Amino acid sequence: MKNLIAYFSCTNTTKELAEQLASLTEGDIYKIKPVQEYTNEDLNWENTNSRSSIECEDRSIRPEIVKDLENID
């Protein structure tokens, strides 16, 4: 069985950890991408009106993601 390391990272912090896990497990790696990319302004957690702050506060709000993973098998 092959492992799939799927990760979501706007600042590439999570990417580094995902790459380490993929290397350790000899797994495939896949970046989950939002349809609308995040800007620096979107990621400003000090601004309560920023996109990331709003999404974090309301768990029913999640970004639409690009569905380009052809075969998860």
N, C-alpha and C positions, 0 to 999 in steps of 0.2 A: 504494500500500500504506500502511496506517495502522499506526503504532506503538502498542504497549501497554506502558505502564510499570507493572509489578506490583511492589508493595513490601510488606514486612512490617516493622511498626514498633510497638513497645510504648510508646516514650517520645516519639514524633513526630520524632525526629532524622532518621530515614530518610525520613519523609514530606516534609520540606522539600526534600531532594535530589530525591526523586521528582517533586515539583511543578515544580522547576526543569527537570528533564529532559523532562517532559511539555510544558512551555512551549516549550523549545528545539526539540523534535522535532515539535511540534503533534500529540502523541500523546494517546491516552486514558490515564487513570490508574485503577488498581484497587488497593485495599488488601486484602491477604491477611489474613484475620482468624482467630484461633484460636477454636475452639468454646468453650474455657474461657479467658476473659480473664485476663491476667496482673495480679497485684496488686503493690504496691510490695514486699511481702515476697518474692514470687516472683522479682523482679528484683534482689534484693540479692546481687550477685556476691561480696561479702565473706563470705557465708554459704555454705559448701561444700554445705550441704543444701538450698539454695534451688532452686526449680524450674529457673531459668535455668542455674545452675551444673551441675546434674545433666544437663540436656539438652546443655549445651556439652561436658561430659566424655564423653558417650556418644552418638556420632553416629547410633546406631540408634534413639534416642529423639527423636521429633519431635512437636510438638503436632498434634492433629487440627485440620484447618482447615475453616472454613465453605465449603461449595461452592455459591456463589451467582452465579458468573460464568456467565451464560446463553449468551453467544455470543462465543467467542474469535476468530471470524472477523472 
